[in-house]
């Protein structure tokens, strides 16, 4: 399941709206970017930024955690394009994609954050 926003920020765990996209574990972030662009026309604009995060259950804190795993940009090659879900230890479950339109300031990048 993939969650997207169009404000450049990741979701809080209490506000997930979902869209289902089925992919293989060897899917790259660039491939995921292209799948999102197919169903979300606003994201097709050159310069749109996609920040990917894995959402997983934290059994110690009885909640969820979000781990940022990379980013891509429409119309531009990047260092994270070839990152795969498997390489980031993704388990079947949730992927959050924060989409930032072109020419909008990117939010500061965080690391694994508890929610």
Residue pairs with C-beta under 8 A, 6 or more apart in sequence:
1 18
1 19
1 20
1 21
1 93
1 94
1 95
2 18
2 19
2 20
2 21
2 32
2 36
2 94
2 95
2 96
2 97
3 11
3 16
3 17
3 18
3 19
3 55
3 94
3 95
3 96
3 97
4 19
4 36
4 40
4 96
4 97
4 98
4 99
5 11
5 96
5 97
5 98
5 99
6 40
6 42
6 43
6 99
6 100
6 101
7 98
7 100
8 49
8 51
8 98
8 99
8 100
8 101
8 104
8 105
8 106
8 107
9 98
9 107
10 51
10 53
10 66
10 68
10 96
10 98
11 96
12 115
13 55
13 63
13 64
13 66
13 115
16 55
16 94
16 96
19 39
21 32
21 35
21 36
21 39
23 31
23 32
23 35
23 85
25 84
25 85
25 86
25 90
26 84
26 85
26 86
27 84
27 85
28 81
28 82
28 83
28 84
29 50
29 52
29 69
29 70
29 71
29 72
29 80
29 81
29 82
29 83
29 84
30 72
30 81
30 82
32 50
32 52
32 72
32 95
32 97
33 50
33 72
33 74
36 43
36 50
36 97
36 99
37 43
37 44
37 74
40 99
42 48
42 99
42 101
43 50
43 74
43 99
44 74
45 74
45 101
45 102
46 74
46 75
46 76
46 102
47 73
47 74
47 75
47 76
47 102
47 103
48 73
48 74
48 99
48 100
48 101
48 102
49 71
49 72
49 73
49 99
49 100
49 102
49 106
50 71
50 72
50 73
50 74
50 97
50 98
50 99
50 100
51 68
51 70
51 71
51 97
51 98
51 99
51 100
51 106
51 109
52 68
52 69
52 70
52 71
52 72
52 80
52 95
52 96
52 97
53 66
53 67
53 68
53 69
53 95
53 96
53 97
53 98
54 66
54 67
54 69
54 88
54 89
54 90
54 93
54 94
54 95
54 96
55 64
55 65
55 66
55 93
55 94
55 95
55 96
56 64
56 65
56 67
56 91
56 93
56 94
57 63
57 64
57 65
58 64
58 65
58 114
61 114
63 114
63 115
64 115
65 112
65 113
65 114
65 115
66 96
66 112
66 113
66 115
67 88
67 111
67 112
68 109
68 110
68 111
68 112
69 80
69 83
69 88
69 90
70 80
70 83
70 88
71 78
71 80
72 78
72 80
72 81
74 102
85 95
98 107
100 106
100 107
